[in-house]
């Protein structure tokens, strides 16, 4: 069983930055694909970015050029650097892990964190 713990959320003004972290337990982190999802009030959860075991990355259009996903296998941690934040980025952000290792654009991930709130004020 893998446990994922997100941190780094908070309140920020529009145009600001936040860096989310997701720390994973276990010794096979480097083989997993990792994804960041978000769920805004009244909306479905959506995948916004993912990184494969080989460090290939995927971003949805609305975050391209503003968000960056990265991983540090030595620390069993995946990061989400969020710049130029907008009020519409307000959501609960979740990290997830896939044993498949390759990027999955749906939500068929095996392990999930508890989520961290990001609020962007205008």
C-alpha positions in Angstrom: 0.0 0.0 0.0 1.3 3.5 -0.9 0.3 6.5 1.1 0.4 9.9 -0.5 0.4 13.1 1.6 0.0 16.5 -0.1 1.2 19.8 1.3 1.7 23.4 0.3 -1.8 24.6 -0.4 -3.1 27.9 0.9 -4.4 31.3 0.0 -2.7 33.4 -2.6 -3.5 36.5 -4.6 -4.1 36.3 -8.3 -0.7 36.3 -10.1 1.0 34.7 -7.2 2.7 31.3 -6.9 2.5 28.2 -4.8 4.4 24.9 -4.8 2.5 21.8 -3.9 4.4 18.7 -2.7 3.2 15.1 -2.5 5.3 12.7 -0.5 4.9 9.0 -1.1 5.6 6.0 1.1 7.1 2.8 -0.2 10.2 1.8 -2.2 8.7 1.7 -5.7 7.9 5.4 -6.2 10.3 5.7 -9.1 8.3 3.2 -11.1 5.0 5.0 -10.7 3.4 7.6 -12.9 2.2 10.5 -10.8 -0.7 12.9 -11.5 -2.1 16.0 -10.0 -5.9 16.4 -10.1 -8.1 19.2 -8.9 -11.7 19.6 -8.0 -13.4 22.9 -7.8 -16.8 23.4 -6.0 -19.6 22.0 -8.1 -17.3 20.6 -10.7 -15.9 17.2 -11.5 -12.4 16.2 -10.6 -10.0 16.7 -13.5 -6.4 15.6 -14.2 -4.3 18.7 -14.8 -0.8 17.3 -15.2 1.0 14.0 -14.9 4.6 12.7 -15.1 5.6 9.2 -16.1 8.3 7.1 -14.5 10.5 8.2 -17.4 9.7 11.9 -16.7 7.4 12.4 -19.7 4.9 15.0 -18.9 1.3 16.0 -19.8 -0.6 19.2 -19.1 -4.0 20.4 -19.8 -4.2 23.5 -21.9 -5.4 25.8 -19.2 -2.2 25.3 -17.1 0.4 25.0 -19.8 3.1 27.5 -19.4 2.0 28.3 -15.8 2.3 25.0 -13.9 5.2 22.6 -13.8 5.2 19.0 -12.5 8.5 17.5 -11.4 9.6 14.5 -9.3 12.5 13.7 -7.0 12.7 10.0 -6.8 15.4 10.2 -4.0 12.8 12.0 -1.8 9.8 10.0 -3.1 8.1 13.3 -3.8 6.3 14.9 -6.7 5.9 18.6 -7.0 3.5 21.0 -8.7 4.9 24.5 -9.2 2.0 26.8 -9.9 2.8 30.3 -11.2 0.5 33.1 -12.4 -2.3 31.7 -10.5 -5.9 32.7 -11.4 -9.1 32.7 -9.3 -10.3 29.8 -11.5 -7.4 27.7 -10.2 -9.2 27.6 -6.9 -9.8 24.0 -6.0 -8.8 21.1 -3.9 -5.7 19.6 -5.4 -5.0 15.9 -5.2 -2.0 13.8 -6.1 -2.3 10.3 -7.4 0.0 7.4 -8.3 -0.4 4.8 -11.0 1.5 1.5 -10.8 1.4 1.4 -14.6 4.2 3.9 -14.8 2.9 5.6 -17.9 0.7 8.7 -18.0 -3.0 8.0 -17.7 -5.2 10.8 -18.8 -8.2 9.5 -17.0 -8.6 9.0 -13.2 -7.7 5.3 -13.1 -4.9 5.8 -10.6 -4.2 3.3 -7.9 -3.5 5.6 -4.9 -4.7 9.0 -3.9 -3.8 11.6 -1.4 -6.2 13.4 0.9 -6.1 16.7 -1.0 -4.9 20.2 -0.2 -6.9 23.4 -0.7 -5.7 26.1 -3.0 -7.6 29.4 -3.0 -6.7 32.2 -5.3 -8.2 35.6 -4.5 -8.9 38.2 -7.1 
